[in-house]
């Protein structure tokens, strides 16, 4: 007998309608991301997409590609902002960036849909393959684990699952919830609601107990609000340094003052007097500054901690660099042959990568794991720290991400790192969002976005190591292996019809 798949229309118009529907569903899934946080719309849209994919084997790759393109075009619309900083030189590339970024990342969605459609149990297969390709997206070509579907739960009690299973576990949960109504209809929908309520209840239970106290020292978080288009203007360098110094010197000196990524418009190797100016403003107390540095002809995006008369007591070089932003693939050749440089590198043609994660001992302020900008979106990097810190510090320049979505998505992912590690995270940004995040991922203090200000605060207390710090993504991969095995099982076939009893010496066949 003809199946549902066989009866679907195959006209060109119908194919375009299905592709447009997939694109639209992917776009709705995207509004589950920050700053919108509409998980209640994203989850049904994802369920609709899974249903659409379950109806056809032919063309599943293209449907997945269309859905992914819609999703990333909305979620990553901020990607045009770096090209508009110098619109005269780079503005023409902005539309190509949106198309290439959204279409390129959508290949992962297309691959997941195309593979799952060929499995005996395609809906289960899609849950497994989609989760797996989301994991691959975080490592392929240095990785870009931004706007994962599991991120729709950040800021809700459900995000506490990340302490056990990380963002990949949240993604698996999200896809499972969306697939249940497709697999079992009304009963599956009820079961999905019950599962979601159960996970949220456990999250609320984890959020309830008070946190232990943190280090005794005081912090001053400095947000200079330097406009990216003007930040490296030589005529304004003294103005921006003056902002940082004045905010540092206000009131009683803090035990540790923190400046954002690449905040200092000078290099200490060429302007050594600047170090003394910084510590004079802090009364000789330590100041952690985001600054460019040079060593053996290589340039780095660095965090340097200065105290006393300007001496350096600790430092860290960023090691997970942004492709095209901080380094160019084949960068030396690109610079030599075509004069192409990375956007963010203001010295040389690219930054060099530092040696890797490092924990800094800051005495009474405890041990801190520094993260510079983009590094905070990689849970595997945080888990790779050589020892457990007392807190995490992210310095960043989110002026590159514009005003509307990018900075808030970046903040959301930093919150998830706190949940995964059970550690507080202090976030200091050039234009915002500068915030204090506790060990359960809650924003407890923040500065208004896009303002020049300083926040005096303390480091919240840390929790014991979470299960995720012990085993990472291993349990999720075990669950995916089990799901894949189920997806490869062929459904049992009904027994073939038997011949009816003979009538008047003849056999009537069905």
C-alpha positions in Angstrom: 0.0 0.0 0.0 1.3 3.6 -0.6 2.9 5.2 2.5 2.5 8.8 3.7 5.8 9.6 2.2 4.7 8.4 -1.2 1.6 10.5 -1.3 3.3 13.8 -0.6 3.3 16.2 -3.6 6.5 16.3 -5.5 6.0 19.4 -7.6 8.6 22.2 -7.6 6.2 24.5 -5.8 5.7 22.0 -3.0 9.5 21.5 -2.6 10.0 25.3 -2.3 7.1 25.5 0.2 8.8 22.8 2.4 12.1 24.5 2.2 10.5 27.9 3.2 8.7 26.1 6.1 12.0 24.6 7.3 13.7 28.0 7.0 11.0 29.6 9.0 11.0 26.9 11.7 14.8 27.3 12.1 14.4 31.1 12.5 11.8 30.6 15.2 14.1 28.1 17.0 16.7 31.0 17.0 14.5 33.2 19.2 15.1 30.8 22.0 18.6 32.3 22.2 19.5 35.4 24.2 18.4 38.2 24.4 14.9 36.9 23.5 14.9 33.7 25.6 11.7 32.5 24.0 12.2 28.8 24.7 8.5 28.3 24.8 8.4 29.2 21.0 11.7 27.5 20.1 10.8 24.1 21.4 7.5 23.7 19.5 9.3 25.0 16.3 12.0 22.4 16.8 9.3 19.7 17.2 7.7 20.9 14.0 11.0 20.7 12.2 11.6 17.1 13.4 8.1 16.2 12.2 8.7 17.8 8.8 12.0 15.8 8.4 10.3 12.6 9.5 7.8 12.8 6.6 10.4 12.5 3.8 13.6 10.7 3.1 14.4 12.4 -0.2 15.6 15.9 0.2 16.1 15.7 4.0 19.6 17.2 3.7 18.2 20.3 1.9 15.4 20.7 4.5 18.0 20.5 7.3 20.2 23.0 5.4 17.3 25.4 5.0 16.4 25.2 8.7 20.0 25.7 9.8 20.3 28.7 7.5 17.2 30.3 9.0 18.4 29.6 12.5 21.9 31.0 12.2 20.8 34.0 10.0 18.7 35.1 13.0 20.9 34.0 15.9 24.1 35.3 14.4 22.8 38.5 12.7 25.4 40.3 14.8 28.1 38.9 12.6 27.9 42.0 10.4 29.0 44.3 13.2 32.8 43.8 12.9 32.6 44.7 9.2 30.8 47.9 10.0 33.4 49.2 12.4 35.3 50.5 9.4 32.4 50.5 6.9 34.3 52.3 4.2 36.9 49.5 3.9 35.0 46.4 5.0 31.3 47.2 4.9 30.9 45.5 1.5 31.7 42.2 3.1 28.9 42.2 5.7 26.2 40.6 3.6 28.6 37.9 2.4 29.5 37.2 6.1 25.9 36.6 7.0 25.3 34.3 4.0 28.6 32.4 4.4 28.4 32.0 8.2 24.8 30.9 8.3 25.0 28.7 5.3 28.3 27.2 6.4 27.1 26.3 9.9 23.8 25.1 8.4 25.8 22.3 6.8 25.9 20.6 10.2 22.1 20.6 10.4 21.9 19.4 6.8 24.3 16.5 7.5 22.4 15.5 10.6 19.1 15.5 8.7 20.5 13.7 5.7 22.1 10.9 7.8 19.0 10.5 10.0 16.6 10.2 7.1 18.4 7.0 5.9 18.1 5.2 9.2 15.3 2.8 10.0 14.2 5.0 12.9 14.7 8.5 11.5 13.3 10.5 14.3 15.5 8.8 16.9 18.3 9.1 14.4 17.8 12.8 14.1 18.1 13.3 17.9 21.4 11.4 17.9 22.9 12.9 14.7 21.9 16.4 15.5 23.4 16.3 19.0 26.6 14.7 17.5 26.9 17.4 14.8 26.4 20.2 17.4 29.3 18.7 19.3 31.4 18.6 16.1 30.6 22.2 15.4 32.4 23.0 18.6 35.7 21.5 17.3 35.8 21.6 13.5 38.1 24.3 12.2 38.9 25.4 15.7 35.2 25.3 16.6 32.3 27.6 17.0 29.8 26.3 19.6 27.6 29.4 19.5 23.8 29.3 19.4 23.5 25.6 20.2 19.8 24.6 20.6 20.5 23.7 24.3 21.4 27.3 25.0 17.6 28.2 24.9 17.5 27.1 28.6 20.2 29.5 29.9 18.6 31.7 32.6 16.0 29.1 33.5 16.2 26.4 36.2 16.7 23.8 33.4 20.2 25.2 32.8 21.3 23.5 36.0 21.5 20.3 34.1 24.7 21.6 32.7 26.4 20.9 36.0 26.0 17.2 35.2 25.9 17.0 31.4 27.1 20.4 30.0 25.7 22.2 27.0 25.7 19.0 24.9 23.5 17.4 27.5 21.1 20.4 27.3 21.1 20.0 23.6 20.2 16.3 23.9 17.4 17.1 26.3 16.0 19.7 24.0 15.9 17.5 21.0 14.5 14.6 23.0 11.7 16.9 24.3 11.0 18.0 20.7 11.0 14.5 19.3 8.7 12.9 21.9 5.4 14.3 20.4 6.5 13.3 16.9 7.2 9.7 18.1 4.1 9.2 20.3 1.8 12.1 19.5 -0.4 13.2 22.4 1.1 10.7 24.9 4.5 11.9 23.8 3.6 15.5 24.4 2.4 14.8 27.9 5.6 12.8 28.6 7.7 15.7 27.3 5.9 18.2 29.6 6.4 15.8 32.6 10.1 15.4 31.7 10.6 19.2 31.4 8.8 19.9 34.7 11.0 17.2 36.4 14.3 18.7 35.1 13.1 22.2 36.0 12.2 21.0 39.5 15.6 19.5 40.0 17.1 22.8 38.8 15.1 24.8 41.4 16.2 22.3 44.1 19.8 23.0 43.1 19.3 26.7 43.1 17.8 26.9 46.6 20.7 26.4 49.0 22.8 29.4 50.0 26.3 29.7 48.6 29.4 29.7 50.8 31.4 33.0 51.2 34.0 33.9 48.7 37.4 35.6 49.1 37.5 38.6 51.5 39.1 41.0 49.0 37.2 43.7 47.1 37.0 44.1 43.3 36.6 47.1 41.1 35.3 46.3 37.6 36.0 49.0 35.1 33.9 49.5 32.0 35.4 52.4 29.9 32.8 52.2 27.0 35.3 52.9 24.3 33.6 53.0 20.9 35.2 50.4 18.7 35.5 52.6 15.7 37.5 55.1 17.8 39.3 52.8 20.2 42.6 52.7 18.2 42.6 56.3 17.1 46.0 57.6 18.2 44.6 61.0 18.9 42.1 59.5 21.4 44.5 57.1 23.2 45.1 59.5 26.1 41.4 60.1 26.4 40.6 56.4 26.7 43.5 55.7 29.1 42.3 58.7 31.2 38.9 57.1 31.5 40.4 53.9 32.8 42.7 55.7 35.3 40.0 58.0 36.6 37.6 55.1 37.2 40.3 53.1 38.9 41.3 56.0 41.2 37.7 56.8 42.4 37.1 56.4 46.2 38.9 53.8 48.3 41.2 51.6 46.3 40.0 48.1 45.6 42.1 45.0 46.5 42.0 44.1 42.8 40.9 46.3 39.9 40.1 44.7 36.5 40.2 46.3 33.1 38.6 44.7 30.0 40.2 43.0 27.0 42.8 45.2 25.1 41.8 48.1 27.2 45.2 49.7 27.3 45.9 51.6 24.0 49.6 51.3 24.5 52.1 48.4 24.7 54.3 48.3 27.9 57.2 47.1 25.8 57.2 50.5 24.1 55.7 52.7 26.8 56.9 51.3 30.1 55.8 54.4 32.0 52.2 53.4 31.5 52.5 50.6 34.0 53.5 53.0 36.7 50.5 55.3 35.8 48.2 52.4 36.2 49.4 51.3 39.6 49.6 55.0 40.8 45.8 55.2 40.1 45.2 52.0 42.1 47.3 53.1 45.1 49.8 50.4 44.3 47.1 47.7 44.6 47.0 45.0 41.9 45.3 45.9 38.5 44.6 43.1 35.9 44.7 44.8 32.5 43.7 43.6 29.1 46.6 44.6 26.8 48.5 43.7 23.7 52.0 42.3 24.4 55.1 41.3 22.5 57.6 38.5 23.0 60.3 37.4 20.6 58.7 39.2 17.7 55.3 37.6 18.4 52.2 39.6 19.5 49.7 38.4 22.0 46.2 39.3 23.3 47.1 39.3 27.0 46.1 39.7 30.6 48.8 41.3 32.7 48.5 41.8 36.5 50.5 44.8 37.8 51.1 46.1 41.3 53.3 48.3 43.4 55.4 50.6 41.2 54.1 48.9 38.0 55.9 45.5 38.2 54.1 42.5 36.7 53.2 39.7 39.1 51.2 37.4 36.7 50.3 37.2 33.1 48.3 35.1 30.6 48.2 35.0 26.8 45.0 34.1 25.0 45.4 30.7 23.2 42.0 30.1 21.5 42.0 32.8 18.8 39.1 34.0 16.6 39.7 32.9 13.0 39.9 36.0 10.7 39.3 38.2 13.8 42.6 37.6 15.6 44.5 35.5 13.2 44.3 34.7 9.5 44.6 31.1 8.3 48.0 31.1 6.4 48.3 34.6 7.9 51.9 35.2 7.1 51.3 34.4 3.4 48.1 36.4 3.3 49.9 39.4 4.8 53.0 39.1 2.6 51.1 38.6 -0.7 47.9 40.5 -0.3 48.3 42.7 2.8 45.4 41.0 4.6 45.4 41.3 8.3 43.1 40.1 11.1 40.4 42.5 12.2 41.3 42.7 15.9 45.1 42.6 15.7 46.4 46.1 16.0 50.0 45.1 15.9 51.6 42.7 13.3 49.3 40.9 10.9 47.8 38.5 13.5 48.0 37.6 17.1 49.9 34.4 18.1 48.3 31.8 20.4 49.5 31.5 24.0 50.6 28.2 25.5 47.3 27.2 26.9 45.0 27.4 30.0 46.6 28.8 33.1 45.5 29.4 36.7 46.9 32.6 38.3 47.6 32.8 42.0 46.6 36.2 43.2 47.2 35.8 46.9 44.4 36.9 49.1 42.1 37.1 46.0 42.6 33.4 45.5 43.4 31.4 42.4 41.7 32.6 39.1 41.3 31.0 35.7 41.5 33.8 33.1 39.5 33.7 29.9 39.8 36.3 27.2 36.7 37.0 25.2 35.8 34.1 22.9 37.5 31.5 25.1 34.5 31.5 27.4 32.3 29.8 24.8 34.3 26.6 24.9 33.5 24.3 27.8 36.3 21.9 26.9 38.9 24.7 27.3 37.6 25.5 30.8 37.6 21.8 31.7 41.2 21.6 30.5 42.5 24.0 33.2 45.6 22.5 34.9 44.1 22.9 38.4 40.8 24.0 40.0 40.6 27.7 40.5 38.6 29.6 43.1 36.9 31.7 40.4 36.9 32.5 36.7 37.7 35.9 35.1 36.5 36.8 31.6 37.8 40.0 30.1 36.2 40.9 26.8 35.6 43.6 24.2 32.1 43.0 23.1 32.0 46.3 21.2 32.8 44.1 18.2 29.4 42.4 18.6 27.2 45.5 18.3 24.4 46.6 20.6 21.5 44.2 20.2 22.2 40.4 20.4 25.9 39.5 20.3 27.0 40.8 23.7 24.0 39.2 25.4 24.5 35.8 23.8 28.2 36.0 24.8 27.1 36.7 28.4 24.7 33.8 28.4 27.4 31.4 27.4 29.7 32.7 30.2 26.8 32.0 32.6 26.8 28.4 31.5 30.5 28.0 32.2 29.8 29.0 35.8 27.0 26.3 36.1 29.3 23.6 34.6 32.2 24.3 36.9 30.4 25.3 40.1 32.6 28.4 40.1 31.7 32.1 40.1 32.7 34.1 37.1 33.6 37.8 37.0 33.0 39.4 33.6 34.6 42.7 32.6 33.6 44.1 29.2 34.6 47.3 27.3 31.0 48.4 26.5 29.2 45.7 28.6 27.9 43.4 29.8 30.1 43.7 32.9 28.7 41.4 35.5 29.2 39.2 38.5 27.9 35.7 38.0 27.6 33.3 40.9 28.5 29.6 41.0 25.0 28.6 39.8 25.1 30.9 36.8 22.9 33.7 38.1 23.8 37.3 37.4 23.9 38.9 40.9 25.3 42.4 39.8 25.9 44.1 36.6 26.7 47.5 35.1 24.2 49.1 32.6 25.2 48.3 29.0 26.9 51.0 27.0 27.9 53.2 29.9 31.2 54.4 31.3 31.2 53.2 34.9 32.9 51.1 37.6 31.4 48.4 39.8 32.7 47.7 43.3 31.9 44.2 44.3 33.2 40.9 45.8 33.8 37.4 44.4 30.9 35.1 45.2 31.6 31.7 46.8 32.5 28.6 44.9 30.8 25.1 45.1 32.5 21.7 45.2 33.5 20.3 41.8 30.5 19.4 39.7 30.0 16.0 38.0 30.7 17.7 34.6 34.2 18.7 35.8 34.9 15.0 36.4 33.5 13.3 33.3 32.8 16.1 30.8 30.7 14.9 27.8 31.3 11.2 28.2 27.8 10.3 29.6 26.2 12.2 26.7 28.2 10.3 24.2 27.2 7.0 25.8 23.6 8.0 25.6 24.1 9.0 21.9 25.6 5.6 21.2 22.5 3.9 22.8 20.2 6.2 20.7 22.1 5.4 17.5 21.7 1.7 18.2 17.9 2.1 18.6 17.8 4.2 15.4 19.4 1.4 13.4 16.8 -1.1 14.6 14.4 -2.0 11.9 10.7 -1.9 12.9 9.1 -5.3 13.1 7.1 -6.1 10.0 3.5 -7.5 10.3 2.9 -11.1 9.3 2.1 -11.5 5.6 -1.6 -12.1 4.8 -2.7 -15.7 4.6 -5.0 -17.2 2.0 -8.7 -17.3 2.7 -10.5 -20.6 3.0 -11.4 -22.3 -0.3 -14.8 -21.6 -1.7 -16.3 -24.0 -4.2 -12.9 -25.4 -4.9 -11.2 -22.0 -5.5 -8.7 -20.0 -3.4 -9.4 -16.3 -3.0 -6.2 -14.4 -2.5 -6.1 -11.1 -0.6 
